[in-house]
Structure formats: C-alpha cells, structure tokens
Amino acid sequence: MQEKSLTVLGHTLSLDDLIIRRFSSKVDNSETIWNDECTLILDTTVDAKQMSEWLMRQVVNHIQKIRKSLGLKSKEHINVYFSMDHKDVSDLIGQWQQHIAHLVEVTLSAADHTSHANDNIRLDCTKSLKYQDESIDIKFVVVA
C-alpha cells in the first residue's frame, strides 16, 4: 500500500497527522446530511405544486375527521360544501375537487349563501390553516 502524504511549507504530513472533517454552513431552504463517503444537500423550498398537494391533503384529512365525528363509515357518501374568503385557496381546492371526491366518497362543492339553505345540515364547522404565512379559515357544511 502506498503511503499518502502532503507537504505544506516544507513540512510533510501523513494521513495519520490529519483529521479531516466535513462541515456545511446552513443555506436558506436547504438541509445537509453527510457520512464518510457522501454529502447530500437537499433543497427544501416548497413550490406551488407541493403547496397545492398539501392543501388537498389537509382538506381530505378534515373531511375524514368530520365523517368520524358524525359516526359515519369511511365509504358512506356525504355532501360537503366549503367556503372561504381567500380566492386563491378556493380555486386550488376547486382544482382538486374531483380527486378529493373520489378519495373520500363525498360530493364536494363550493358554497354560495343559498346552496344548502334548504338542506338538512348535519354539521357546520371551520378549519383554520396556515397557508403561505397567512391564516385561512375554511368553512365546511355537511348536509344529509
């Protein structure tokens, strides 16, 4: 085996004389992990698609909690109306509407003030979410 060494300013150093450590300074929106063979830096920036998917999962999760609080079975169909004052978030939920309906056996509809006025309301609740550093309240109404 060949011995490796390094000469610095006339001083010869062998591997036994050196301690090699890896370090990384924190970069915004990144996480760093490493071992003796590899360093991995992950970009943890959340893009619009990921935020949209997160929002969809939050809505699905809340609908499942509503279903549980009403004592309904997981595949028992319900009608859910949602409303909020944040147009961008409402539009995002609208984009996921069919997917959410398929996942949790609901008819999911954006509500206006009269859309469920004559229906038998089983639950009326509000879910607060933190979306892009803003608090968003989503109102859910479940009707029979």
C-alpha positions in Angstrom: 0.0 0.0 0.0 1.3 3.4 -1.0 1.5 5.9 1.9 -0.1 9.2 1.0 1.4 12.4 2.3 1.2 16.2 1.8 3.9 18.7 2.1 2.9 22.2 3.3 5.6 24.9 3.7 8.3 22.3 3.9 6.5 20.1 6.5 5.4 16.6 5.3 2.2 15.5 6.8 0.8 11.9 6.5 -2.8 10.8 6.8 -2.1 9.9 10.4 -1.3 13.6 11.1 -4.5 14.9 9.7 -8.1 14.9 10.9 -10.5 15.5 8.1 -14.0 16.8 8.9 -16.7 17.8 6.6 -19.0 20.7 7.6 -21.5 22.8 5.9 -22.9 26.2 6.7 -26.7 26.4 6.7 -28.0 27.7 3.4 -31.6 29.1 3.3 -34.1 26.4 2.3 -31.7 23.5 2.5 -30.8 20.6 4.7 -27.4 18.9 4.6 -26.5 15.4 5.7 -23.3 13.5 5.2 -21.2 10.5 6.0 -17.6 9.4 5.2 -18.4 8.9 1.6 -21.1 11.4 0.5 -22.5 14.8 1.2 -26.1 15.5 0.3 -27.7 18.9 0.2 -31.5 19.0 -0.2 -33.4 22.0 -1.4 -36.4 22.2 0.9 -38.1 25.1 -0.9 -41.8 24.4 -1.2 -43.1 25.1 -4.7 -46.7 25.9 -5.7 -47.4 22.3 -6.7 -46.3 20.9 -3.4 -48.3 23.6 -1.5 -51.4 22.7 -3.6 -51.0 19.0 -2.8 -50.5 19.8 0.9 -53.7 21.8 0.9 -55.6 18.9 -0.8 -54.4 16.5 1.9 -55.5 18.9 4.6 -59.0 19.1 3.2 -59.2 15.3 2.8 -57.9 14.9 6.4 -60.5 17.3 7.7 -63.4 15.7 5.8 -62.4 12.3 7.3 -62.4 13.9 10.8 -65.9 15.3 10.1 -67.1 11.9 9.0 -65.7 10.3 12.1 -67.3 13.0 14.4 -70.7 12.2 12.8 -70.2 8.5 13.4 -70.2 7.7 9.6 -68.5 4.8 8.0 -65.5 5.6 5.8 -67.3 4.9 2.5 -70.7 6.4 3.5 -71.3 9.2 1.0 -71.8 12.8 2.3 -72.4 16.2 0.7 -69.8 18.8 1.8 -69.9 22.5 0.9 -66.8 24.6 1.5 -66.4 28.4 1.5 -63.7 30.9 2.4 -62.7 34.5 1.8 -59.4 33.5 0.0 -60.0 33.2 -3.7 -56.6 31.6 -4.5 -57.1 28.8 -1.9 -60.7 28.3 -3.0 -59.5 27.9 -6.6 -56.9 25.4 -5.5 -59.5 23.3 -3.7 -61.7 23.5 -6.8 -58.8 22.1 -8.9 -58.6 19.1 -6.6 -62.4 18.7 -6.2 -62.8 15.6 -8.3 -59.8 13.9 -6.7 -61.0 14.7 -3.2 -64.5 13.5 -4.0 -63.1 10.2 -5.3 -60.7 9.7 -2.3 -63.3 10.3 0.5 -66.7 9.5 -1.1 -68.1 13.0 -1.0 -69.8 15.4 -3.2 -67.6 18.4 -2.6 -69.0 21.8 -3.8 -68.1 25.4 -3.4 -70.9 27.0 -1.4 -72.7 30.2 -2.0 -75.0 31.6 0.6 -78.1 29.7 -0.7 -76.6 26.4 -1.9 -77.5 24.5 1.2 -80.2 26.7 2.7 -83.0 24.1 2.3 -80.9 21.0 3.1 -80.7 19.2 6.4 -77.4 20.5 7.9 -75.7 17.8 9.9 -72.5 19.8 10.8 -71.2 23.3 10.3 -67.6 23.8 11.2 -64.5 25.8 10.4 -60.9 24.6 9.8 -58.1 27.1 10.2 -55.0 26.5 8.1 -51.7 28.4 7.8 -51.2 29.0 4.1 -48.2 31.0 2.8 -47.8 32.7 6.2 -51.4 33.6 6.2 -54.2 32.2 8.4 -57.1 30.8 6.2 -60.4 29.7 7.6 -62.3 27.2 5.5 -65.9 26.7 6.4 -67.3 23.2 5.9 -71.1 22.4 5.9 -72.2 18.8 5.8 -75.7 18.1 4.7 -77.9 15.0 4.6 
